[in-house]
């Protein structure tokens, strides 16, 4: 049986050093004797085994025979194994330091629905290994957009730090509604409605035209009247880039993530979903507790910040620390995000996602529900093949020293796509440099 031996390589640039640890995976790895929190209907499995092959989970709670066939075995010694946590609605990899404008690529004054910020994503951002320390293995990155209500496209990444770490580009469209310092929320909502209506009219017109052409061709064949093939072939509909995106939204293949807090705005969005058949996700949703029945009936998930416990505006008078528990108990699918409305959300705060989940647990969520709101629920909303420990899912796994939602717990091992990664960050390197005796200058420390 082969041993599972990681290797470490160092990426350094000027005074900035970030450490990335990958692993040379054997063909199959068995993680044994784990307390597995599956984030599925299986719940928690004790003294269980997960087997990984080619970056996927191929067996859960496998027997000894399957373990014996594995090329490498890691003994978890009873520690907790969970799916890797999934961040969302932040600018990880697009912003390095918020105070330094040259490191911000998440917004532009002219940005609109076509804005694809994934082009500027930096997988070697020093914030990524720091974020891994919080047990986060993947993330939905959201641009901040520009002056338009359409802020651009989200994209999904893993936190491997590799240059091919973008898992899915253009996986949702962002819209920002609600209270404004200048202008009217009604005008913004009208813009969204008009955009959907205009696109639907053009699609319906194209369908009618196509149906008529097919009927004419059928009639011509029945009459034995052969027309010039060049005349029969009509020009295809010429859609612009923004129209193609809206068409995908109307088809339900492109999720629409809309920021809205006030209950009346949420109800208006529910009507839009019912009218156009949208794949809708509501972000913010501070007053969602007032319209839980409507959200459940419309099967609309929400992305909330569990730490919003005080009104930030007249749109969020009913937000509270137990909002996640109230919504979940009512049957609403809830995902947690660290982002705050209309704020420059520092990606460094993404590290604390597990603590936000812990606070939601302290205020009414069960531990299984608390895990789901930062794993399986996010994966379901954005169509990721992760967020749960079950056969066929990506092997994005985290082994914890103890309860992952406790402050004192830490990541013991992390696997992304079946490869082991370190949680050592630039901050750790700086700490070690300035607290270890050496011949190097002490810089500004005493």
C-alpha positions as CSV (number, residue, x, y, z in Angstrom):
1,X,0.0,0.0,0.0
2,X,1.4,3.4,-1.0
3,X,1.8,6.2,1.4
4,X,0.0,9.5,0.7
5,X,2.8,12.1,0.7
6,X,2.2,15.8,0.0
7,X,4.7,18.1,-1.4
8,X,5.0,21.9,-0.8
9,X,6.0,24.5,-3.3
10,X,6.4,28.3,-2.7
11,X,5.1,31.1,-4.8
12,X,6.8,34.4,-4.1
13,X,6.5,37.8,-5.7
14,X,8.5,40.8,-4.4
15,X,7.7,41.0,-0.7
16,X,4.6,38.9,-1.0
17,X,4.8,35.2,-0.4
18,X,1.9,32.7,-0.6
19,X,2.2,29.0,0.1
20,X,0.3,26.5,-1.9
21,X,0.4,22.8,-1.0
22,X,-0.8,20.2,-3.4
23,X,-0.7,16.5,-3.2
24,X,0.5,13.7,-5.5
25,X,-2.6,11.6,-5.3
26,X,-2.5,7.9,-5.7
27,X,-5.3,6.4,-7.9
28,X,-7.6,5.9,-4.9
29,X,-7.5,7.4,-1.4
30,X,-9.5,6.0,1.5
31,X,-10.2,8.3,4.5
32,X,-11.1,6.0,7.3
33,X,-12.5,6.2,10.9
34,X,-14.1,9.6,10.2
35,X,-17.2,11.2,11.8
36,X,-18.7,12.2,8.5
37,X,-21.3,15.0,8.3
38,X,-22.6,14.3,4.8
39,X,-24.9,17.3,4.3
40,X,-27.4,14.7,2.8
41,X,-30.3,12.7,4.1
42,X,-27.7,10.3,5.5
43,X,-26.9,12.8,8.1
44,X,-23.9,11.9,10.3
45,X,-22.0,8.7,9.9
46,X,-19.6,7.5,12.6
47,X,-16.4,5.5,12.1
48,X,-17.1,5.8,8.4
49,X,-14.9,5.8,5.3
50,X,-14.9,7.9,2.2
51,X,-13.1,6.7,-0.9
52,X,-11.8,9.1,-3.5
53,X,-10.7,8.4,-7.1
54,X,-9.8,10.8,-9.9
55,X,-11.1,13.8,-7.9
56,X,-14.5,12.3,-7.2
57,X,-16.1,10.5,-4.3
58,X,-16.7,6.9,-5.4
59,X,-17.8,5.4,-2.0
60,X,-19.2,6.5,1.3
61,X,-19.2,4.3,4.4
62,X,-17.3,1.7,2.4
63,X,-16.5,-1.7,3.9
64,X,-13.0,-3.1,4.7
65,X,-12.7,-4.9,1.4
66,X,-13.0,-1.6,-0.5
67,X,-10.5,0.1,1.9
68,X,-8.0,-2.8,1.3
69,X,-8.2,-2.1,-2.4
70,X,-7.3,1.6,-2.0
71,X,-3.8,2.8,-3.0
72,X,-3.5,5.0,0.0
73,X,-5.3,5.3,3.4
74,X,-5.6,8.2,5.8
75,X,-6.8,7.6,9.3
76,X,-9.1,10.4,10.5
77,X,-9.0,9.1,14.0
78,X,-12.7,10.0,14.7
79,X,-12.4,13.6,13.7
80,X,-15.1,15.4,11.8
81,X,-15.2,15.3,8.0
82,X,-17.5,17.7,6.2
83,X,-17.9,18.9,2.6
84,X,-15.8,21.9,1.8
85,X,-17.6,25.1,2.6
86,X,-18.8,27.3,-0.3
87,X,-18.6,31.1,-0.2
88,X,-20.8,33.3,-2.3
89,X,-21.5,36.9,-3.4
90,X,-18.0,38.3,-2.7
91,X,-15.1,39.6,-4.7
92,X,-12.5,36.9,-3.8
93,X,-9.8,37.0,-6.5
94,X,-11.0,40.3,-7.9
95,X,-9.9,42.5,-5.0
96,X,-6.6,42.1,-3.2
97,X,-6.7,45.2,-0.9
98,X,-9.8,47.3,-0.8
99,X,-7.8,50.4,0.1
100,X,-5.6,50.1,-3.0
101,X,-7.6,51.0,-6.1
102,X,-5.2,49.3,-8.4
103,X,-6.0,45.9,-6.9
104,X,-9.8,46.3,-7.4
105,X,-11.2,44.7,-10.6
106,X,-14.8,43.9,-9.4
107,X,-16.5,47.0,-10.8
108,X,-16.5,49.6,-13.6
109,X,-18.8,52.6,-14.2
110,X,-19.8,51.3,-17.6
111,X,-20.3,47.6,-16.5
112,X,-23.7,46.2,-17.4
113,X,-25.4,42.8,-17.9
114,X,-22.5,41.6,-20.1
115,X,-19.8,42.3,-17.6
116,X,-17.7,39.1,-17.2
117,X,-15.3,39.8,-14.3
118,X,-13.9,36.2,-14.5
119,X,-11.5,37.6,-17.1
120,X,-9.8,39.5,-14.3
121,X,-9.8,36.7,-11.7
122,X,-6.5,36.1,-9.9
123,X,-6.2,32.5,-8.7
124,X,-2.9,33.4,-7.0
125,X,-4.5,36.1,-4.8
126,X,-2.9,36.0,-1.3
127,X,-6.5,36.0,0.1
128,X,-7.2,32.6,-1.3
129,X,-4.9,30.5,1.0
130,X,-6.1,32.6,3.9
131,X,-9.7,31.8,3.0
132,X,-8.9,28.1,2.9
133,X,-8.1,28.4,6.6
134,X,-11.8,28.8,7.1
135,X,-12.5,25.5,5.5
136,X,-13.7,27.0,2.3
137,X,-12.9,25.0,-0.9
138,X,-15.0,26.8,-3.5
139,X,-16.7,30.2,-4.0
140,X,-19.3,32.0,-6.1
141,X,-17.6,35.3,-7.1
142,X,-19.8,38.3,-7.7
143,X,-18.8,41.5,-9.4
144,X,-20.0,44.8,-8.1
145,X,-20.9,46.1,-11.6
146,X,-21.5,49.7,-12.4
147,X,-24.4,52.2,-12.7
148,X,-26.8,49.8,-14.3
149,X,-29.1,47.6,-12.2
150,X,-27.5,44.7,-14.0
151,X,-24.2,44.2,-12.2
152,X,-22.8,41.4,-14.4
153,X,-22.2,37.7,-14.2
154,X,-21.1,35.6,-11.3
155,X,-18.6,32.7,-11.7
156,X,-17.7,29.7,-9.6
157,X,-14.1,28.9,-8.6
158,X,-12.3,26.3,-6.5
159,X,-9.7,27.5,-4.1
160,X,-6.9,25.4,-5.4
161,X,-5.0,28.5,-6.5
162,X,-4.3,26.9,-9.9
163,X,-4.7,28.8,-13.1
164,X,-7.6,26.6,-14.2
165,X,-9.5,27.1,-11.0
166,X,-12.6,28.7,-12.6
167,X,-15.1,25.9,-12.4
168,X,-18.0,27.7,-14.2
169,X,-18.1,31.1,-15.8
170,X,-21.3,33.1,-16.3
171,X,-23.3,30.9,-13.9
172,X,-25.7,33.6,-12.8
173,X,-26.8,37.2,-13.6
174,X,-26.8,39.8,-10.9
175,X,-29.4,42.5,-10.5
176,X,-29.5,45.1,-7.7
177,X,-32.9,46.6,-6.6
178,X,-34.3,48.3,-3.5
179,X,-33.6,51.6,-1.7
180,X,-31.5,54.2,-3.5
181,X,-29.8,57.4,-2.4
182,X,-30.8,58.9,-5.8
183,X,-33.7,57.9,-7.9
184,X,-36.6,55.5,-7.4
185,X,-36.8,51.8,-6.6
186,X,-39.9,51.8,-8.9
187,X,-37.9,52.9,-11.9
188,X,-35.3,50.1,-11.3
189,X,-38.0,47.5,-11.0
190,X,-39.6,48.9,-14.1
191,X,-36.3,48.6,-16.0
192,X,-36.1,44.9,-15.0
193,X,-39.7,44.3,-16.1
194,X,-39.3,46.1,-19.4
195,X,-36.1,44.1,-20.2
196,X,-37.9,40.8,-19.6
197,X,-41.0,41.9,-21.5
198,X,-39.1,43.2,-24.5
199,X,-37.0,40.0,-24.7
200,X,-40.1,37.8,-24.3
201,X,-41.9,39.7,-27.1
202,X,-38.9,39.2,-29.5
203,X,-38.7,35.5,-28.7
204,X,-42.5,35.1,-29.2
205,X,-42.3,36.9,-32.5
206,X,-39.4,34.7,-33.7
207,X,-41.3,31.6,-32.7
208,X,-44.4,32.7,-34.6
209,X,-42.3,33.5,-37.7
210,X,-40.6,30.1,-37.5
211,X,-44.0,28.3,-37.1
212,X,-45.3,30.2,-40.1
213,X,-42.3,29.3,-42.2
214,X,-42.7,25.6,-41.3
215,X,-46.4,25.7,-42.2
216,X,-45.7,27.4,-45.5
217,X,-43.1,24.8,-46.4
218,X,-45.5,22.0,-45.5
219,X,-48.2,23.5,-47.7
220,X,-45.8,24.0,-50.6
221,X,-44.7,20.4,-50.5
222,X,-48.4,19.2,-50.4
223,X,-49.2,21.4,-53.4
224,X,-46.2,20.1,-55.2
225,X,-44.9,23.6,-55.6
226,X,-41.1,23.6,-55.3
227,X,-39.7,26.9,-54.3
228,X,-36.2,28.2,-54.6
229,X,-34.3,26.8,-51.5
230,X,-32.5,30.1,-51.1
231,X,-35.9,31.8,-50.7
232,X,-37.1,29.2,-48.2
233,X,-34.1,29.7,-45.9
234,X,-34.9,32.8,-43.8
235,X,-32.2,34.8,-42.0
236,X,-31.8,33.7,-38.4
237,X,-32.8,36.2,-35.7
238,X,-29.9,38.5,-34.9
239,X,-29.7,38.8,-31.1
240,X,-27.3,41.2,-29.4
241,X,-25.1,40.0,-26.5
242,X,-27.4,41.4,-23.8
243,X,-30.4,39.8,-25.5
244,X,-28.8,36.4,-25.5
245,X,-28.2,36.7,-21.8
246,X,-31.8,37.7,-21.1
247,X,-33.0,34.9,-23.4
248,X,-31.1,32.4,-21.2
249,X,-32.7,33.9,-18.1
250,X,-36.2,33.5,-19.6
251,X,-35.4,29.9,-20.6
252,X,-34.5,29.2,-16.9
253,X,-31.0,28.0,-17.8
254,X,-29.4,31.1,-16.3
255,X,-30.2,31.9,-12.6
256,X,-31.1,35.5,-11.9
257,X,-29.7,36.6,-8.5
258,X,-31.6,39.8,-7.4
259,X,-30.7,41.9,-4.4
260,X,-33.9,43.0,-2.6
261,X,-34.6,43.5,1.1
262,X,-38.1,44.9,1.5
263,X,-41.1,42.5,1.5
264,X,-42.9,44.4,-1.2
265,X,-39.9,44.1,-3.5
266,X,-39.7,40.4,-2.8
267,X,-43.4,39.9,-3.6
268,X,-42.9,41.8,-6.9
269,X,-40.0,39.4,-7.8
270,X,-42.2,36.4,-6.9
271,X,-44.7,37.7,-9.5
272,X,-42.0,38.0,-12.1
273,X,-40.9,34.5,-11.5
274,X,-44.4,33.2,-11.9
275,X,-45.0,35.3,-15.0
276,X,-41.7,34.5,-16.8
277,X,-40.7,31.1,-15.3
278,X,-37.4,32.5,-13.9
279,X,-34.8,30.6,-12.0
280,X,-34.7,33.2,-9.3
281,X,-32.5,33.6,-6.2
282,X,-33.1,36.5,-3.8
283,X,-30.1,38.0,-2.2
284,X,-30.2,40.1,0.9
285,X,-33.9,39.3,1.8
286,X,-33.8,41.1,5.1
287,X,-37.7,41.1,5.3
288,X,-38.1,37.7,3.9
289,X,-39.5,36.4,7.2
290,X,-42.7,38.4,6.4
291,X,-43.3,36.5,3.2
292,X,-42.1,33.0,4.0
293,X,-45.3,31.3,2.8
294,X,-45.0,33.0,-0.6
295,X,-41.3,32.1,-1.0
296,X,-42.0,28.4,-0.1
297,X,-44.9,28.2,-2.6
298,X,-42.8,29.8,-5.4
299,X,-39.8,27.7,-4.5
300,X,-37.5,30.6,-4.3
301,X,-34.2,30.3,-2.4
302,X,-32.6,33.2,-0.5
303,X,-29.0,34.2,0.2
304,X,-28.8,36.1,3.5
305,X,-26.2,37.4,6.0
306,X,-26.9,35.7,9.3
307,X,-25.2,38.5,11.2
308,X,-27.6,41.2,10.1
309,X,-29.4,41.8,13.4
310,X,-30.2,45.5,13.2
311,X,-32.0,47.5,10.5
312,X,-29.6,49.2,8.1
313,X,-32.5,51.0,6.4
314,X,-36.3,51.1,6.3
315,X,-36.0,48.1,3.9
316,X,-34.6,45.8,6.6
317,X,-36.8,46.4,9.7
318,X,-37.4,42.7,10.3
319,X,-33.9,41.3,10.0
320,X,-32.7,39.3,13.0
321,X,-30.1,36.7,14.1
322,X,-32.8,34.0,13.9
323,X,-33.9,34.8,10.4
324,X,-32.1,31.8,8.9
325,X,-33.8,29.5,11.4
326,X,-37.3,31.0,10.8
327,X,-36.9,30.8,7.0
328,X,-35.5,27.2,7.1
329,X,-38.2,25.9,9.4
330,X,-40.8,27.4,7.1
331,X,-39.3,25.4,4.2
332,X,-37.3,28.1,2.4
333,X,-33.9,27.0,1.0
334,X,-31.4,29.3,2.7
335,X,-27.8,30.0,1.8
336,X,-25.4,32.1,3.9
337,X,-23.3,34.9,2.5
338,X,-21.0,37.3,4.3
339,X,-21.8,40.2,2.0
340,X,-23.6,43.3,3.2
341,X,-25.9,45.4,1.0
342,X,-24.3,48.2,-1.0
343,X,-20.9,47.7,0.7
344,X,-17.4,47.0,-0.5
345,X,-17.2,43.5,0.9
346,X,-13.6,42.8,1.8
347,X,-12.9,39.2,0.7
348,X,-10.7,38.7,3.8
349,X,-14.0,38.4,5.8
350,X,-14.9,35.3,3.8
351,X,-12.7,33.4,6.2
352,X,-15.4,33.9,8.9
353,X,-18.2,32.1,7.0
354,X,-18.2,29.2,9.4
355,X,-18.5,31.5,12.4
356,X,-21.6,33.1,10.7
357,X,-23.0,29.7,10.4
358,X,-22.2,29.0,14.0
359,X,-24.1,32.1,15.0
360,X,-27.1,30.9,12.9
361,X,-26.9,27.6,14.8
362,X,-26.8,29.4,18.1
363,X,-30.0,31.1,17.0
364,X,-32.1,28.2,16.0
365,X,-30.6,26.2,13.1
366,X,-29.7,22.6,13.8
367,X,-26.1,21.6,13.1
368,X,-27.1,19.7,10.0
369,X,-29.0,22.8,8.8
370,X,-26.1,25.0,9.7
371,X,-23.8,22.9,7.5
372,X,-26.2,22.8,4.6
373,X,-26.6,26.6,4.4
374,X,-22.8,26.9,3.6
375,X,-22.5,23.8,1.5
376,X,-25.3,21.8,-0.1
377,X,-27.8,24.7,-0.4
378,X,-25.3,26.9,-2.2
379,X,-24.3,24.1,-4.5
380,X,-28.0,23.5,-5.4
381,X,-28.6,27.2,-6.1
382,X,-25.7,27.5,-8.5
383,X,-25.6,24.0,-10.0
384,X,-22.2,22.9,-8.5
385,X,-21.2,19.3,-8.2
386,X,-20.1,19.7,-4.6
387,X,-21.4,20.7,-1.2
388,X,-22.2,17.1,0.0
389,X,-20.4,13.9,0.8
390,X,-22.0,11.4,-1.6
391,X,-21.0,9.2,-4.5
392,X,-20.4,11.2,-7.7
393,X,-19.7,14.5,-6.0
394,X,-16.4,16.4,-6.3
395,X,-14.0,15.3,-3.5
396,X,-13.9,18.7,-1.8
397,X,-13.5,17.7,1.8
398,X,-12.4,19.2,5.1
399,X,-11.2,17.4,8.2
400,X,-11.7,19.4,11.4
401,X,-10.0,19.2,14.8
402,X,-13.4,19.5,16.4
403,X,-16.8,21.2,15.8
404,X,-16.2,23.3,12.7
405,X,-18.6,26.0,14.0
406,X,-16.5,26.6,17.2
407,X,-14.0,29.4,17.3
408,X,-11.2,27.1,18.7
409,X,-11.5,24.5,15.9
410,X,-9.2,24.4,13.0
411,X,-8.7,22.7,9.6
412,X,-6.6,19.6,10.0
413,X,-6.7,18.4,6.4
414,X,-8.3,19.8,3.2
415,X,-8.9,18.1,-0.2
416,X,-10.0,20.0,-3.3
417,X,-10.9,17.8,-6.2
418,X,-9.2,14.9,-4.3
419,X,-5.9,16.8,-3.9
420,X,-4.6,17.8,-0.5
421,X,-4.0,21.5,0.0
422,X,-2.3,23.5,2.8
423,X,-4.0,26.3,4.8
424,X,-0.7,28.1,5.3
425,X,-1.1,31.7,4.2
426,X,1.0,34.8,3.7
427,X,0.0,35.9,7.2
428,X,1.5,32.7,8.6
429,X,4.7,33.3,6.7
430,X,5.0,36.9,8.0
431,X,4.3,35.8,11.6
432,X,7.0,33.1,11.3
433,X,9.5,35.5,9.8
434,X,9.1,38.2,12.5
435,X,8.8,35.9,15.5
436,X,11.7,33.5,14.6
437,X,15.2,34.3,15.6
438,X,17.4,34.8,12.5
439,X,20.1,37.0,11.0
440,X,17.5,38.9,9.0
441,X,16.5,42.4,10.0
442,X,13.6,42.6,12.5
443,X,11.9,45.2,10.4
444,X,9.4,47.1,12.5
445,X,9.1,44.5,15.3
446,X,10.8,44.8,18.7
